[in-house]
Amino acid sequence: MTDHADMTAFARQVFEAQPFSRWIGAELVSVGADDARIALDLCDRHRQQHGFVHGGVISYLADNAITFAGGLALGGNALTSEFKINYLRPGVGERLVAEAQTLSAGKRQAVCTAHVFAESGAERRLCAVAQGTVLPVAG
């Protein structure tokens, strides 16, 4: 991709083509050459029986942010080939934000991390960290 505007347009097109992301209510907030930020305003359907955000929702945000960060660093479409997450504290609040950064990118893979924050008003608490490997996909 030649410039930030092209990269952002590409990322938004890919994001909008994800039925699950649309269904869950996620928003692609921003992208860079090797980073991505995805947010989700929380509602009842995102919670489990104790009132915390379901781990699958947190995992989705981390995974998708990692894939976008790595895919952009690799120059196009990508898929996660492996992924690990540590839940640090329950997700509670009004909004979740996943911020991913590429640590290393070559021709065949990118290794990325993500931090998932639970936000409520001005309060922001780290609730999970993740690491994943992203592979380029032709197409």
C-alpha positions as CSV (number, residue, x, y, z in Angstrom):
1,M,0.0,0.0,0.0
2,T,1.3,3.4,-0.9
3,D,0.1,5.7,1.8
4,H,-1.8,5.9,5.1
5,A,-5.1,6.8,3.3
6,D,-4.9,3.7,1.1
7,M,-4.0,1.5,4.1
8,T,-6.8,2.8,6.1
9,A,-9.3,2.4,3.3
10,F,-8.1,-1.2,2.7
11,A,-8.4,-2.0,6.5
12,R,-11.9,-0.5,6.7
13,Q,-13.0,-2.5,3.6
14,V,-11.7,-5.7,5.2
15,F,-13.3,-4.9,8.5
16,E,-16.7,-4.2,7.0
17,A,-16.5,-7.5,5.1
18,Q,-16.5,-9.4,8.5
19,P,-20.0,-10.4,9.3
20,F,-19.1,-11.3,12.9
21,S,-17.4,-8.0,13.6
22,R,-20.5,-6.2,12.4
23,W,-22.8,-8.5,14.4
24,I,-20.9,-8.1,17.7
25,G,-20.8,-4.3,17.2
26,A,-17.1,-3.8,16.9
27,E,-15.5,-0.7,15.5
28,L,-12.1,-0.3,13.7
29,V,-10.9,2.8,15.5
30,S,-7.5,3.3,13.8
31,V,-4.7,1.6,11.9
32,G,-1.1,2.3,11.2
33,A,1.6,0.6,9.2
34,D,2.0,-2.0,11.9
35,D,-0.7,-1.4,14.5
36,A,-4.5,-1.4,14.9
37,R,-7.1,-0.3,17.5
38,I,-10.5,-2.0,17.7
39,A,-13.2,-1.0,20.2
40,L,-16.5,-2.4,21.3
41,D,-19.3,-0.6,23.3
42,L,-20.5,-3.1,25.7
43,C,-24.1,-4.3,26.1
44,D,-25.8,-7.2,27.9
45,R,-25.2,-9.8,25.1
46,H,-21.4,-9.4,25.6
47,R,-21.5,-10.6,29.2
48,Q,-21.5,-14.0,30.9
49,Q,-23.4,-15.1,34.0
50,H,-21.4,-13.1,36.5
51,G,-21.8,-9.9,34.6
52,F,-18.3,-9.8,33.3
53,V,-17.5,-9.5,29.6
54,H,-17.3,-13.0,28.2
55,G,-13.8,-14.2,27.6
56,G,-14.6,-15.0,24.0
57,V,-15.5,-11.3,23.4
58,I,-12.2,-10.2,24.8
59,S,-10.4,-12.9,22.8
60,Y,-12.1,-11.8,19.6
61,L,-10.9,-8.2,20.1
62,A,-7.3,-9.2,20.8
63,D,-7.2,-11.7,17.9
64,N,-8.7,-9.4,15.4
65,A,-6.5,-6.4,16.4
66,I,-3.4,-8.7,16.1
67,T,-4.5,-9.9,12.7
68,F,-5.0,-6.3,11.4
69,A,-1.7,-5.1,12.9
70,G,0.2,-8.0,11.4
71,G,-1.6,-8.0,8.1
72,L,-0.9,-4.3,7.6
73,A,2.8,-4.9,8.5
74,L,2.9,-7.7,5.9
75,G,1.2,-5.5,3.3
76,G,-2.2,-7.1,2.8
77,N,-4.7,-9.8,3.7
78,A,-3.7,-12.1,6.6
79,L,-4.8,-14.7,9.0
80,T,-3.8,-15.6,12.6
81,S,-1.9,-18.9,12.6
82,E,-1.6,-19.1,16.5
83,F,-2.7,-17.0,19.4
84,K,-2.3,-16.9,23.2
85,I,-4.1,-14.8,25.7
86,N,-3.8,-14.0,29.4
87,Y,-6.8,-12.7,31.2
88,L,-5.6,-10.4,33.9
89,R,-8.9,-9.2,35.4
90,P,-12.6,-9.4,34.6
91,G,-13.8,-7.2,31.8
92,V,-16.2,-4.6,33.3
93,G,-17.1,-1.2,32.1
94,E,-18.7,0.6,29.2
95,R,-16.3,-0.2,26.4
96,L,-13.4,-2.5,25.5
97,V,-10.5,-1.4,23.4
98,A,-7.8,-3.7,21.9
99,E,-4.6,-2.1,20.9
100,A,-2.2,-4.3,18.8
101,Q,1.3,-3.7,17.7
102,T,3.6,-5.7,15.4
103,L,6.8,-6.7,17.2
104,S,8.5,-8.3,14.1
105,A,7.5,-8.7,10.5
106,G,9.3,-10.6,7.7
107,K,8.1,-12.0,4.4
108,R,6.4,-15.0,5.8
109,Q,5.0,-13.9,9.2
110,A,4.5,-11.2,11.7
111,V,4.5,-11.6,15.5
112,C,2.2,-9.1,17.3
113,T,0.9,-8.3,20.7
114,A,-2.4,-6.8,21.9
115,H,-3.5,-5.2,25.1
116,V,-7.2,-5.2,25.9
117,F,-8.5,-2.4,28.1
118,A,-11.8,-2.1,29.9
119,E,-13.0,1.5,30.0
120,S,-15.6,3.2,32.1
121,G,-15.7,7.0,31.9
122,A,-12.1,8.2,32.4
123,E,-11.0,4.9,34.1
124,R,-9.0,2.5,31.9
125,R,-7.9,-0.9,33.2
126,L,-5.9,-3.6,31.4
127,C,-7.9,-6.8,31.4
128,A,-5.9,-9.0,29.0
129,V,-2.7,-9.3,27.0
130,A,-2.2,-11.5,24.0
131,Q,0.4,-12.5,21.5
132,G,-0.1,-14.1,18.0
133,T,1.5,-15.0,14.8
134,V,0.0,-13.7,11.6
135,L,0.5,-15.1,8.1
136,P,-0.1,-13.4,4.7
137,V,-2.9,-14.7,2.6
138,A,-3.0,-14.3,-1.2
139,G,-6.1,-12.6,-2.4
